[in-house]
Amino acid sequence: MRGLSALESRQQNQFIEIGLLVVLAFFWGSSFTLIKVAIDTVPPATIVLGRLILGAALLLALVRLRGIALPTSLALWGAFTVQGFLQSALPFTLISWGEKYIDSGLAGLLNSTPPLFAFLITFFVLGQADAPLRKFIGVSVGLVGVLVTLGPDLLNGSTESIWGQIAVTGSSLSYAVAAIYARRFSDQPALLTAACSMTMATVLMVPVSLFADRPWTLTPSAEALWSIAALGILSTTLAMTIYFRLVKTLGPVGVTSGSYLRAGFSVLLGVFFLGESMTPSLLAGIVLILLSVAIVTGQIRLPFLDKK
């Protein structure tokens, strides 16, 4: 009975983590829609700075409310700076710039490749990936889902569209590296890691926004301001808190598999709120994407998939 109880407890905990993965995917999936709304009147770097300022302020307030002391180690702050660059400043900027030229749904789909990058890095570069066959099959199924969804559009886009796609794909690589790098913070509270890395990302983006966008000359629409606020609260503050918890519980490849779900949410939100197209290939791709998450996170247990 004791063994069964322990097994049930592990299954319950796994269910909670998968639920949080879905919530994280929704928050990040909605960010592509929000960025598309804001980009009409606010340039990319200033969108990023706005969401980071709000996100960092809220996270630091939560740290204070919980009585968590800020670190005094310069080395740790340096690591937080690297994490903030990889997890926030760089990918947020690449995505925002890319969405000037491509649909939000397409951006979300292209941004679903971090699990592939994370697996390749952890297995081939670091030699640390466990159950490589299962995870390789899982990320491969997800990638096929993305390709099925994109179809010919990815190959026949304009020059600007291609550069937008490259930028968003580059953000996926940055997310994958960030997920692996974040493991060094396993002894730090997840909330503290999120707050400190977000704060340093904000510091990095201040000069970029000031010099590139001259934000004091902008006249953002009300929709853009609301979108940036939602980006800061939902897609940044809450999402980052959940993210660092999942890095500890699901591992870097498992947590980045949420980007496949994120792709599905970004497509659906783009269709319903922005009038972007929904096609049979898009639906087929979403099914494959959901299947890949189940494989990578171990929800589908087939013996041959767990061979090393």
C-alpha beads as a LAMMPS data file, in Angstrom:
LAMMPS data file: protein, C-alpha beads

308 atoms
307 bonds

1 atom types
1 bond types

-500.0 500.0 xlo xhi
-500.0 500.0 ylo yhi
-500.0 500.0 zlo zhi

Masses

1 110.0

Atoms # bond

1 1 1 0.000 0.000 0.000
2 1 1 2.848 2.304 0.840
3 1 1 4.393 1.780 -2.605
4 1 1 1.054 2.343 -4.315
5 1 1 0.521 5.527 -2.318
6 1 1 3.932 6.817 -3.357
7 1 1 3.159 5.995 -6.987
8 1 1 -0.179 7.790 -6.798
9 1 1 1.531 10.787 -5.215
10 1 1 4.086 10.942 -8.032
11 1 1 1.322 10.697 -10.623
12 1 1 -0.626 13.471 -8.919
13 1 1 2.447 15.693 -8.801
14 1 1 3.111 14.972 -12.475
15 1 1 -0.473 15.933 -13.298
16 1 1 -0.026 19.251 -11.479
17 1 1 3.194 19.994 -13.355
18 1 1 1.583 19.194 -16.714
19 1 1 -1.303 21.477 -15.782
20 1 1 1.147 24.273 -15.041
21 1 1 2.834 23.559 -18.370
22 1 1 -0.507 24.138 -20.122
23 1 1 -1.044 27.408 -18.218
24 1 1 2.466 28.554 -19.108
25 1 1 1.844 27.673 -22.754
26 1 1 -1.353 29.745 -22.787
27 1 1 0.335 32.781 -21.245
28 1 1 3.196 32.589 -23.727
29 1 1 0.914 31.691 -26.638
30 1 1 -1.219 34.763 -25.993
31 1 1 1.915 36.921 -26.032
32 1 1 2.162 36.566 -29.818
33 1 1 -1.356 37.965 -30.211
34 1 1 -0.643 40.801 -27.782
35 1 1 2.605 41.691 -29.545
36 1 1 0.811 41.781 -32.903
37 1 1 -1.670 44.287 -31.472
38 1 1 1.036 46.466 -29.915
39 1 1 3.460 46.446 -32.851
40 1 1 1.196 48.735 -34.912
41 1 1 2.061 51.777 -32.801
42 1 1 5.001 50.721 -30.598
43 1 1 8.417 49.573 -31.924
44 1 1 9.858 46.187 -30.855
45 1 1 12.469 47.283 -28.299
46 1 1 9.997 49.515 -26.473
47 1 1 7.375 46.755 -26.359
48 1 1 10.008 44.548 -24.752
49 1 1 11.123 47.240 -22.307
50 1 1 7.533 47.984 -21.290
51 1 1 6.692 44.370 -20.506
52 1 1 10.011 43.882 -18.705
53 1 1 9.627 46.970 -16.501
54 1 1 6.174 45.864 -15.399
55 1 1 7.209 42.236 -15.020
56 1 1 10.353 43.002 -13.024
57 1 1 8.526 45.434 -10.719
58 1 1 5.795 42.906 -9.920
59 1 1 8.249 40.064 -9.390
60 1 1 10.434 42.155 -7.079
61 1 1 7.319 43.147 -5.117
62 1 1 6.421 39.470 -4.690
63 1 1 9.974 38.715 -3.544
64 1 1 9.681 41.423 -0.897
65 1 1 6.235 40.248 0.238
66 1 1 7.548 36.723 0.748
67 1 1 10.539 37.983 2.703
68 1 1 13.118 36.563 0.294
69 1 1 16.458 38.339 0.559
70 1 1 18.079 39.609 -2.618
71 1 1 21.483 38.042 -3.319
72 1 1 24.669 39.978 -2.606
73 1 1 27.014 37.871 -4.732
74 1 1 28.261 39.694 -7.837
75 1 1 28.872 36.341 -9.519
76 1 1 25.237 35.370 -8.980
77 1 1 24.036 38.694 -10.356
78 1 1 26.264 38.113 -13.364
79 1 1 24.589 34.748 -13.903
80 1 1 21.182 36.412 -13.580
81 1 1 22.249 38.890 -16.261
82 1 1 23.122 36.071 -18.657
83 1 1 19.820 34.354 -17.882
84 1 1 17.895 37.576 -18.382
85 1 1 19.544 38.109 -21.762
86 1 1 18.912 34.551 -22.967
87 1 1 15.416 34.117 -21.530
88 1 1 13.951 37.593 -21.974
89 1 1 15.869 40.433 -23.604
90 1 1 17.086 38.631 -26.738
91 1 1 14.116 36.346 -27.564
92 1 1 11.486 38.977 -26.725
93 1 1 13.199 41.414 -29.088
94 1 1 13.580 38.873 -31.886
95 1 1 9.922 37.848 -31.638
96 1 1 8.630 41.424 -31.530
97 1 1 10.740 42.408 -34.534
98 1 1 9.749 39.268 -36.436
99 1 1 6.046 39.958 -35.910
100 1 1 6.381 43.149 -37.913
101 1 1 6.518 40.878 -40.970
102 1 1 4.674 37.632 -40.116
103 1 1 1.360 36.600 -38.517
104 1 1 1.192 35.961 -34.794
105 1 1 0.172 32.328 -35.368
106 1 1 3.133 31.732 -37.645
107 1 1 5.424 33.334 -35.058
108 1 1 4.053 31.023 -32.380
109 1 1 4.589 27.975 -34.555
110 1 1 8.146 28.914 -35.458
111 1 1 8.785 29.521 -31.782
112 1 1 7.832 25.918 -31.003
113 1 1 11.285 24.520 -31.766
114 1 1 13.069 25.029 -28.388
115 1 1 12.547 21.342 -27.433
116 1 1 14.451 20.281 -30.533
117 1 1 17.301 22.678 -29.791
118 1 1 17.295 21.714 -26.091
119 1 1 17.444 18.008 -26.889
120 1 1 20.236 18.443 -29.436
121 1 1 22.288 20.541 -27.005
122 1 1 21.747 18.372 -23.915
123 1 1 22.311 15.106 -25.758
124 1 1 24.929 15.822 -28.426
125 1 1 26.833 18.707 -26.801
126 1 1 26.459 18.095 -23.059
127 1 1 25.760 14.344 -23.164
128 1 1 23.239 14.736 -20.358
129 1 1 19.842 13.864 -21.888
130 1 1 18.044 10.863 -20.409
131 1 1 15.770 8.523 -22.438
132 1 1 17.081 10.057 -25.686
133 1 1 14.965 7.880 -27.988
134 1 1 11.673 8.948 -26.396
135 1 1 12.610 12.613 -26.344
136 1 1 14.043 12.528 -29.855
137 1 1 10.839 10.966 -31.188
138 1 1 8.755 13.467 -29.235
139 1 1 10.523 16.564 -30.497
140 1 1 10.573 15.103 -34.011
141 1 1 6.800 14.578 -33.964
142 1 1 6.368 18.161 -32.804
143 1 1 8.627 19.480 -35.532
144 1 1 6.665 17.499 -38.136
145 1 1 3.507 19.070 -36.725
146 1 1 4.960 22.534 -37.192
147 1 1 6.035 21.759 -40.757
148 1 1 2.627 20.288 -41.620
149 1 1 0.983 23.425 -40.263
150 1 1 3.242 25.854 -42.064
151 1 1 3.078 24.018 -45.390
152 1 1 4.253 26.025 -48.390
153 1 1 3.991 29.396 -46.639
154 1 1 7.356 28.913 -44.949
155 1 1 9.062 28.304 -48.305
156 1 1 7.265 30.907 -50.425
157 1 1 7.327 33.979 -48.194
158 1 1 8.664 37.384 -49.154
159 1 1 12.184 38.455 -48.193
160 1 1 10.870 40.380 -45.191
161 1 1 8.757 37.406 -44.166
162 1 1 11.760 35.094 -44.363
163 1 1 13.834 37.405 -42.149
164 1 1 10.944 37.588 -39.708
165 1 1 10.801 33.798 -39.611
166 1 1 14.567 33.571 -39.071
167 1 1 14.352 36.046 -36.185
168 1 1 11.589 34.098 -34.442
169 1 1 13.433 30.802 -34.972
170 1 1 16.510 32.437 -33.437
171 1 1 14.442 33.216 -30.361
172 1 1 13.731 29.486 -30.052
173 1 1 17.443 28.723 -29.884
174 1 1 17.828 31.393 -27.209
175 1 1 14.991 29.876 -25.163
176 1 1 16.564 26.426 -25.392
177 1 1 19.954 27.662 -24.191
178 1 1 18.210 29.603 -21.405
179 1 1 16.356 26.488 -20.231
180 1 1 19.644 24.612 -19.926
181 1 1 21.486 27.534 -18.322
182 1 1 18.661 27.961 -15.772
183 1 1 19.562 24.655 -14.106
184 1 1 22.374 26.420 -12.267
185 1 1 19.711 28.228 -10.237
186 1 1 18.202 25.010 -8.843
187 1 1 19.265 26.011 -5.318
188 1 1 17.583 29.413 -5.609
189 1 1 13.870 30.125 -5.048
190 1 1 12.101 30.143 -8.416
191 1 1 10.533 33.518 -7.672
192 1 1 13.912 35.067 -6.854
193 1 1 15.469 33.713 -10.040
194 1 1 12.608 35.086 -12.125
195 1 1 12.726 38.501 -10.435
196 1 1 16.486 38.960 -10.620
197 1 1 16.891 37.739 -14.192
198 1 1 13.961 39.913 -15.298
199 1 1 15.465 42.926 -13.547
200 1 1 18.770 42.483 -15.346
201 1 1 16.967 41.982 -18.673
202 1 1 15.239 45.315 -18.052
203 1 1 18.582 47.011 -17.441
204 1 1 19.902 45.580 -20.710
205 1 1 16.897 46.813 -22.708
206 1 1 16.831 50.411 -21.427
207 1 1 19.629 51.727 -23.700
208 1 1 18.348 49.673 -26.644
209 1 1 14.888 51.235 -26.418
210 1 1 16.193 54.748 -25.804
211 1 1 18.583 54.773 -28.754
212 1 1 16.616 52.642 -31.230
213 1 1 13.047 53.822 -30.647
214 1 1 13.187 57.238 -28.920
215 1 1 10.092 56.223 -26.908
216 1 1 9.297 59.779 -25.792
217 1 1 8.319 60.558 -29.403
218 1 1 5.811 57.688 -29.691
219 1 1 1.999 57.919 -29.590
220 1 1 0.860 54.393 -28.685
221 1 1 -2.784 53.418 -29.033
222 1 1 -4.877 52.381 -26.039
223 1 1 -4.942 48.829 -27.409
224 1 1 -1.145 48.792 -27.536
225 1 1 -0.857 49.981 -23.931
226 1 1 -3.317 47.345 -22.713
227 1 1 -1.462 44.695 -24.686
228 1 1 1.883 45.663 -23.164
229 1 1 0.309 45.616 -19.686
230 1 1 -1.043 42.106 -20.308
231 1 1 2.352 41.061 -21.627
232 1 1 3.972 42.288 -18.427
233 1 1 1.496 40.694 -16.015
234 1 1 0.496 37.407 -17.671
235 1 1 3.130 36.561 -20.264
236 1 1 6.055 37.802 -18.181
237 1 1 5.413 37.914 -14.412
238 1 1 3.211 34.847 -13.969
239 1 1 4.789 32.950 -16.843
240 1 1 8.349 33.350 -15.595
241 1 1 7.413 32.258 -12.075
242 1 1 5.870 29.070 -13.455
243 1 1 8.738 28.582 -15.904
244 1 1 11.501 28.382 -13.292
245 1 1 9.470 25.928 -11.225
246 1 1 9.001 23.666 -14.253
247 1 1 12.711 23.769 -15.118
248 1 1 13.286 22.082 -11.745
249 1 1 10.452 19.543 -12.032
250 1 1 10.296 18.656 -15.738
251 1 1 13.847 19.485 -16.846
252 1 1 14.893 21.736 -19.757
253 1 1 13.565 19.529 -22.560
254 1 1 10.309 18.822 -20.743
255 1 1 9.602 22.480 -20.014
256 1 1 10.473 23.616 -23.529
257 1 1 7.993 21.063 -24.865
258 1 1 5.394 23.560 -23.670
259 1 1 6.361 25.674 -26.648
260 1 1 4.501 23.156 -28.824
261 1 1 1.332 23.838 -26.839
262 1 1 2.185 27.526 -27.013
263 1 1 2.157 27.220 -30.793
264 1 1 -1.355 25.787 -30.718
265 1 1 -2.612 28.580 -28.485
266 1 1 -0.957 31.264 -30.625
267 1 1 -2.622 29.906 -33.775
268 1 1 -6.072 29.655 -32.186
269 1 1 -5.876 33.121 -30.647
270 1 1 -4.654 34.566 -33.943
271 1 1 -7.602 32.985 -35.749
272 1 1 -10.275 34.067 -33.271
273 1 1 -9.023 37.540 -32.342
274 1 1 -6.976 38.701 -35.340
275 1 1 -8.789 36.950 -38.183
276 1 1 -5.789 34.862 -39.227
277 1 1 -6.460 31.764 -41.370
278 1 1 -7.356 28.300 -40.087
279 1 1 -6.709 25.439 -42.508
280 1 1 -6.904 21.614 -42.356
281 1 1 -3.110 21.447 -42.302
282 1 1 -3.128 23.799 -39.321
283 1 1 -5.484 21.507 -37.406
284 1 1 -3.395 18.442 -38.287
285 1 1 -0.276 20.208 -37.076
286 1 1 -1.850 21.098 -33.745
287 1 1 -2.811 17.437 -33.178
288 1 1 0.777 16.363 -33.844
289 1 1 2.043 19.105 -31.550
290 1 1 -0.129 17.930 -28.656
291 1 1 0.992 14.344 -29.269
292 1 1 4.628 15.414 -29.096
293 1 1 4.108 16.992 -25.668
294 1 1 2.654 13.733 -24.360
295 1 1 5.668 11.792 -25.669
296 1 1 8.366 14.184 -24.445
297 1 1 6.887 14.560 -20.960
298 1 1 6.287 10.807 -20.607
299 1 1 2.482 10.892 -20.598
300 1 1 2.578 8.278 -23.369
301 1 1 4.541 5.309 -21.997
302 1 1 5.676 2.885 -24.687
303 1 1 8.579 0.560 -23.762
304 1 1 10.558 1.084 -26.955
305 1 1 10.406 4.869 -26.459
306 1 1 12.234 4.633 -23.146
307 1 1 15.221 2.705 -24.458
308 1 1 18.496 4.530 -24.154

Bonds

1 1 1 2
2 1 2 3
3 1 3 4
4 1 4 5
5 1 5 6
6 1 6 7
7 1 7 8
8 1 8 9
9 1 9 10
10 1 10 11
11 1 11 12
12 1 12 13
13 1 13 14
14 1 14 15
15 1 15 16
16 1 16 17
17 1 17 18
18 1 18 19
19 1 19 20
20 1 20 21
21 1 21 22
22 1 22 23
23 1 23 24
24 1 24 25
25 1 25 26
26 1 26 27
27 1 27 28
28 1 28 29
29 1 29 30
30 1 30 31
31 1 31 32
32 1 32 33
33 1 33 34
34 1 34 35
35 1 35 36
36 1 36 37
37 1 37 38
38 1 38 39
39 1 39 40
40 1 40 41
41 1 41 42
42 1 42 43
43 1 43 44
44 1 44 45
45 1 45 46
46 1 46 47
47 1 47 48
48 1 48 49
49 1 49 50
50 1 50 51
51 1 51 52
52 1 52 53
53 1 53 54
54 1 54 55
55 1 55 56
56 1 56 57
57 1 57 58
58 1 58 59
59 1 59 60
60 1 60 61
61 1 61 62
62 1 62 63
63 1 63 64
64 1 64 65
65 1 65 66
66 1 66 67
67 1 67 68
68 1 68 69
69 1 69 70
70 1 70 71
71 1 71 72
72 1 72 73
73 1 73 74
74 1 74 75
75 1 75 76
76 1 76 77
77 1 77 78
78 1 78 79
79 1 79 80
80 1 80 81
81 1 81 82
82 1 82 83
83 1 83 84
84 1 84 85
85 1 85 86
86 1 86 87
87 1 87 88
88 1 88 89
89 1 89 90
90 1 90 91
91 1 91 92
92 1 92 93
93 1 93 94
94 1 94 95
95 1 95 96
96 1 96 97
97 1 97 98
98 1 98 99
99 1 99 100
100 1 100 101
101 1 101 102
102 1 102 103
103 1 103 104
104 1 104 105
105 1 105 106
106 1 106 107
107 1 107 108
108 1 108 109
109 1 109 110
110 1 110 111
111 1 111 112
112 1 112 113
113 1 113 114
114 1 114 115
115 1 115 116
116 1 116 117
117 1 117 118
118 1 118 119
119 1 119 120
120 1 120 121
121 1 121 122
122 1 122 123
123 1 123 124
124 1 124 125
125 1 125 126
126 1 126 127
127 1 127 128
128 1 128 129
129 1 129 130
130 1 130 131
131 1 131 132
132 1 132 133
133 1 133 134
134 1 134 135
135 1 135 136
136 1 136 137
137 1 137 138
138 1 138 139
139 1 139 140
140 1 140 141
141 1 141 142
142 1 142 143
143 1 143 144
144 1 144 145
145 1 145 146
146 1 146 147
147 1 147 148
148 1 148 149
149 1 149 150
150 1 150 151
151 1 151 152
152 1 152 153
153 1 153 154
154 1 154 155
155 1 155 156
156 1 156 157
157 1 157 158
158 1 158 159
159 1 159 160
160 1 160 161
161 1 161 162
162 1 162 163
163 1 163 164
164 1 164 165
165 1 165 166
166 1 166 167
167 1 167 168
168 1 168 169
169 1 169 170
170 1 170 171
171 1 171 172
172 1 172 173
173 1 173 174
174 1 174 175
175 1 175 176
176 1 176 177
177 1 177 178
178 1 178 179
179 1 179 180
180 1 180 181
181 1 181 182
182 1 182 183
183 1 183 184
184 1 184 185
185 1 185 186
186 1 186 187
187 1 187 188
188 1 188 189
189 1 189 190
190 1 190 191
191 1 191 192
192 1 192 193
193 1 193 194
194 1 194 195
195 1 195 196
196 1 196 197
197 1 197 198
198 1 198 199
199 1 199 200
200 1 200 201
201 1 201 202
202 1 202 203
203 1 203 204
204 1 204 205
205 1 205 206
206 1 206 207
207 1 207 208
208 1 208 209
209 1 209 210
210 1 210 211
211 1 211 212
212 1 212 213
213 1 213 214
214 1 214 215
215 1 215 216
216 1 216 217
217 1 217 218
218 1 218 219
219 1 219 220
220 1 220 221
221 1 221 222
222 1 222 223
223 1 223 224
224 1 224 225
225 1 225 226
226 1 226 227
227 1 227 228
228 1 228 229
229 1 229 230
230 1 230 231
231 1 231 232
232 1 232 233
233 1 233 234
234 1 234 235
235 1 235 236
236 1 236 237
237 1 237 238
238 1 238 239
239 1 239 240
240 1 240 241
241 1 241 242
242 1 242 243
243 1 243 244
244 1 244 245
245 1 245 246
246 1 246 247
247 1 247 248
248 1 248 249
249 1 249 250
250 1 250 251
251 1 251 252
252 1 252 253
253 1 253 254
254 1 254 255
255 1 255 256
256 1 256 257
257 1 257 258
258 1 258 259
259 1 259 260
260 1 260 261
261 1 261 262
262 1 262 263
263 1 263 264
264 1 264 265
265 1 265 266
266 1 266 267
267 1 267 268
268 1 268 269
269 1 269 270
270 1 270 271
271 1 271 272
272 1 272 273
273 1 273 274
274 1 274 275
275 1 275 276
276 1 276 277
277 1 277 278
278 1 278 279
279 1 279 280
280 1 280 281
281 1 281 282
282 1 282 283
283 1 283 284
284 1 284 285
285 1 285 286
286 1 286 287
287 1 287 288
288 1 288 289
289 1 289 290
290 1 290 291
291 1 291 292
292 1 292 293
293 1 293 294
294 1 294 295
295 1 295 296
296 1 296 297
297 1 297 298
298 1 298 299
299 1 299 300
300 1 300 301
301 1 301 302
302 1 302 303
303 1 303 304
304 1 304 305
305 1 305 306
306 1 306 307
307 1 307 308
